[in-house]
């Protein structure tokens, strides 16, 4: 069973669930294998180490999340509408997970950054690459909004980093308090960061 075609996917799914629930450091290979219902030998057939598994989990999660971000941010709608859609989908996802699990899981990338950024260089570099890619996508939207005359920012890169940072921060608060209400502030905060006026001024974009 350990080397069947689905053993690797079972290990990845188990590791992702456990990392979201408890973090990385406290997990052991034996626990991951029990959760995945595969022999311990299967783990080392597919992964050289727990760090290698964590990198695979991160990559798999980012592949799915990047697809969602691209769909939200690269549509045909007005730029700020695309950004708002990203916030709304983030809130919807977090609430759906809270309803199914009983707790807000937050952002895996943010949680791992806090836990491991000064302990595992390979993981830190991978997470940095992901956040840079997120900023790239948001900057594309901000640049389009600036050209459209919807916002006023002096530096699109800094503005994009601020938007991503406030998104991560509100998701962190949602996890900390096990309450998704902080995510309701994402849109208004982004408008303030981008000098786009008040939410009432942009109500037509709703």
Secondary structure by P-SEA (a helix, b strand, c coil): cccccaaaaaaaaaaaaaaaccccccccaaaaaaaacccaaaaaaccccaaaaaaaaaaaaaaaaaaaaaaaccccccaaaaaaaaaaaaaaaaaaaaaacccccccaaaaaaaccccccaaaaaaaaaaaaaaaaaaaaaaaaaaaacccccccaaaaaaaaaaaaaaaaaaaaaacccccccaaaaaaaaaacccccccccccc
